[in-house]
Amino acid sequence: MLAIIGGSGMTQLSCLEISRRQVMRTPYGEPSGPLTFGEICGHEIVFLPRHGPGHTIPPHAINYRANLWALHSLKPSLVVAIAAVGGIHAELTPGTIVVPDQIIDYTYDRKFTYFEDNEQPITHIDFTEPYCQMTREKLLTAAKQAEEAVVNGGVYAATQGPRLESAAEVNRLERDGVDMVGMTGMPETALARELGLPYAAIAIVANYAAGRGTNIHAIPLKEIYAVLDQAMIKVRNIITQLVTSNGD
């Protein structure tokens, strides 16, 4: 079964034939919303909107641990996270779709690990390659088969939010080697690794980051959702190809 975490612009999966919704409870509280089960082209899918069904939960307040734990309990074959980002690299123009391969964490005061019980041995996880390479390859293959252009690789910066970044902050991120900036990649990616989930992300460039492209002085927020609406058509095509090719 494929699990999909929807971000900004994807609070519901329109290509999903819904069969049921299920409220989940975990040792870490409740997820962002009920899990939606259904099928795409006859293949079972579970969908969870990261920001809640009404897009009401800001990035810093998401219960990432409950979200990932709930999905982990279902033993999904793949977990695909959808996220909107701002493009820093010159080639990442609005509407571009990226399958990132690296991430840098700039967040703070978030519940970022399952290993915080002092009675447990200290546990370290390898995070050299933060995304599951098998899942990334399947996404790239699905995009090629769906004839949808995607960028293979890129460094995602996870910032605290909910405000967007200043132009000076984006300059710093660029000096750090960042290609795109979002607010939900961490601790989600690390928690997925702690649980051993086959997790990868699809990042949709919703806008130029602050001080980049046409957004030298300000980011026109009204234009972001128009870009996301168009890009999500491509994302749905990729997901449909992914499930039919993966055979779940």
N, C-alpha and C positions, 0 to 999 in steps of 0.2 A: 504494500500500500504506500502510495506517495503522500507525504505530508507537505502542505504549503502554508507558510506564514505570510499573510498579506500585510503590506505596509500602507503608507499614504498613497491614495489613489486606487487601492484594492482592499476595500473593507468587505467586499463580497466577490465571489468568483462566478461571473455571469455564465460561463460555459459549463458550470457544474450542475448536474441533475441531482438535486438534493433529495436524500432519502430520510434523514433524521438529524436532529441536533441533540447534543448531549452536554449537560453541565458536569464538569469534572471538578473534583476536589483533590488537592495534593497536600503533602506534608508542609508545603510552602505557601499555602493559601490557594485562592482560586485564580485560574488563568484570566486573560483579558476578556474572555467571553465564552459562550458555549462553543464546543467543537462542532463543526458542520460536516456531516458525512454525505457522500454522494458518489456519482460516477461521471467520468468523462470518457466517452466512446467505449463504455462498458467496463472501464477500469476504476477500481475503488480509490477514492481520494478522501483525505480529511483536510479541512481548511480551518485556520485560526487567524482572525484579524488581530494583529499585534496591538493596535490602538483601540480595540473594542469595536463592537458592531456599529456604533454611531460615531467612530473616530473621535472619542472624547478623552482618551488617556494619553497624556503627553509623554515624550520619550523617557524622561527621567523617572516617571512614576509607573512605568510598565512593570508588572511582576514577571520578569524574565525567567526566574527560576521555576515558577509554577507553569508557565507556558511550555518550557522545554521538558519539564518532568511529565506533564500530561501527554505530550506527543511521544516521549520515550516509552511510556507505559503501553503504547499501541504497537511498539516494535515496527516502525515504518521502514521500508526499504531505502527510501531517500527522503531528505528534508530539504526543501527549497525555500529560501527566504527572499521575499521581494522587498526592496527598499528604494526609496527616492533619495537622490543625492544631488549635491551641487558640483558642477564640473570645474575643476581647477586646471588640469592639463588642457592645453589649447585644443587638442583633438576631441575632447569630451564636450561636445556641443549639446544643447537641449534636445532631448529625444533619443540620444545615443543610449544603447543598452550595453552594459559591461558585466562580465563575469569576473569579479575581483579575485586575486590570488593572495593578497596580503592585507593586513589591517594594523592600525596603530590606535591605541586606546588613550583618549584624552578626557574620559568621563571621570566622575568622582561621586562618592557617597551612594553608589548603587550596590545592591546585593549581588556580588559578582562571582560567588563560588558556592558549591555544595559542601566543600571541605572546610568547615569552620567549627566543627565539634572538637573541643579540646581533648576529648577522650579518644579520638581517632589518631592514628599515626599521621605525620605530615605527609601530604600527598602532592606530588608535582605532576603536571601533565606536559607532554611535549607540544609546543605550539609553533614550531619552526615553520610549518606549512599549516596555517590556521583553518583552511577550508579543506574538506575532503576532496582529494584529487580525482577519485573515481566519479564522484557526483559532478564535479566541474566538467570532466570530460564528457559525461552524458549530456549535460546541458549544452555544451559546445556542439556536440554531434547533432542534438535535437534542433538547435538553431540552424545549423547548416542544412539539415533535411527539410526544415520548414522554410528555407530560403529567407531567413531573417538575419540581417547583419548584426553581429555582436563584436565587442572588443574583448579579446582574450587576455585577461590579466589587468592588474592595476592595484594601487594601494588605496585602501579605504581608511579615512580618518573618522573615528567615532567621537563626536563632541557632545557636550552635556545637554545643550538645548534648554528650554524650547526656543530660545531666540536663535536667529541666524548669526553667523559669524561677522566680525568686523573685517574690513579689507586688510588691516594689519595682521589679524589672526590668520587670514587666508595666506598672506605672504609668508608667515611663519610655517604654516602647514606645507606650503610648496618647498620651502627650504629643507623641511624634514623628509621630502621625497614623496609627498602625498599627491595623488591624482584626483581624488574625489572626496567629498565630505558629506557625512550623514550623522544621524543621532541615535541610531538603534542597533548598530553593528556589534556593540559591546554593552553588556557582557554576554549577549546572546551567542556570539560565535564561540566564546570560551566555554560557556556552559554546555553547548552542544558537544564540544570536544571532551569535557569531563564525563559526559554520559555516553560517549562513544557513538554519537549519532552521525550518520553519513550526510553531513550538512554542507551546503554551498549556497551562495547568494546570487541573485540577479539584481543588479543596481541599475536604476533608470535615472539618467541625468535629467532632472526636472528643470534646471536653470543653471546659468553660469553662477559660480560662487561670487561672493562680494568682491568687487573691484576687478572682475574679469569680464571679457567679452563686452556685451552691451550693458552690463550691470556695474558700470564704473562708479556711479553715485548711489544707486539704490537697486533693490531687487523687486520687480513688479510681481507681487504675490499672486495677483489674479491670473497671471499668465501660466503659473506653475501647473494648475490643475488641467488646463487645456492641453498642455504638453503631455501630462501623465495620461489623460484620456486616450490620446492617440497612441502613445507608447504601449499602453496596456493591451491594445489589440495585438501587437507583436508578441508581447509576453504570453498572452493566452495561446497564441499559435505555437510558441515554443513549448509551453506546458502540454498542450494537446499532443504534440509530436513526441514529447518525452514519455508520456504515459503509454502511448501506443507502441513506441519502440522498446520501452523497458519491460512491457508485458506484465505489469502488476495487476 
